[in-house]
Structure formats: structure tokens, C-alpha cells
């Protein structure tokens, strides 16, 4: 382009989402983990174990700052990552909730989520995706509607499934 050679890259960052050549989103999840840890450390005086802030306000900080950072662009990648990558995000959530509640190591993660009145991370991310697909179906722009209005090909190979289909199959339990 303009008599210059454009170097080949194995990944690109677009609108804050790191897309790699295999669409595994591993570099993006690495970025999310690092970014969330930075935010957690900057908020540690407020949500830490020795903080005098109420649990209600600590949870508010988690819901308004940390969780949106973890779920940014989840419509694009929430159906794709491996269990290991999802586990990395769940670990961040659990550690944060342990700090918020000042809970010892033997308190179960499910109990922390119940006390915080939060759904598990996977359910939360899938709900965001379903809401986005529903909004896209009702969008006034026909191009947006066409992007989510497609027939399911039952014989499509598992590697070629589209995001909405993968989410639906995951919810059904196939």
C-alpha cells in the first residue's frame, strides 16, 4: 500500500478486541486478565480486606468497574474460549469476591456468588450475548438484522458453527 510492504501479523487489535489468526481469543483473554488485575490493584484500597467500605459498595464497584472490564466484547468471544481460558476469568471473579466479603479459603465459590446475588460468569456472558442477538433481530437497520437472521445448518462441521448457534447448543446442552 502506497509502495510500502505491510508486515504480516498473527493478531490485530480492533475496537479493544484482540483477534488472532485462529480466532481462539486467547490473546484477548490474556489482555482481559491483565487489564482486570490492573484495575483490581488500583481499587484494592477500596475493595481490599482491610477496607472500611461497606460490602454493598464493594459489590457495586465490582459490578460497575471490574465485571464490565471482564465482559467487554463478550458477544464476540464468549462462545469460543476453552475451559482453561474461562477458568482464568472465573478465578479473577472469585478472588475479587473473596476480598469483598473477607471470606477465608474454605468458603465455596458458589456461596460467594449466592451472597453477592450474581450468576456464574458463563451464564452472565451468555445472557449478554442472547440480549445482543435479540436486540439485533429488532434493529431498524436491515443489515444488522440479516447478520443474526440465518438458518441453522444441521450438517455444518463443529468448527464452522456460527456464534448464535454455539450459544444455543450450549444452552440446550448438546
VENNOR-V75944 format. One line per field, one symbol per residue. phi: phi as a letter, one per 40 degrees, with the letter a starting at -180 (. if undefined). psi: psi as a letter, one per 20 degrees, with the letter a starting at -180 (. if undefined). burial: # if it has 24 or more other C-alpha atoms within 12 Angstrom, else .. A space follows every 50 residues. Layout:
BEGIN
phi->???
psi->???
burial->???
END
This chain:
BEGIN
phi->.fgbccccbcaabbfgbcbcccfcgccccdccccccccccccccccbccc cccccdccccccccbcccccbcgcccbccccccccccccccccccccccc cfccccccccccccccfbcddccccccccccccccccbcccccccccbca cccccccdcbccdccccccccchc
psi->plkqppqpqiqqppkjpoprhjkijghghgggggghhggghhjhhhjrhj qjqqhghghggghhgghhghjpkihhihihqrhgghhhhhgggggghggg ilprhipqhhhghghilqrqgggghhhggggghghhhjqhphhgghhinq qpohjpqhijqqgggggghhhhk.
burial->................###...###########.###.##...#.###.. ....#..##.###.###.#############...##.###.######### ##......#..##..#.#.###.#######.##..............#.. ...........######.......
END
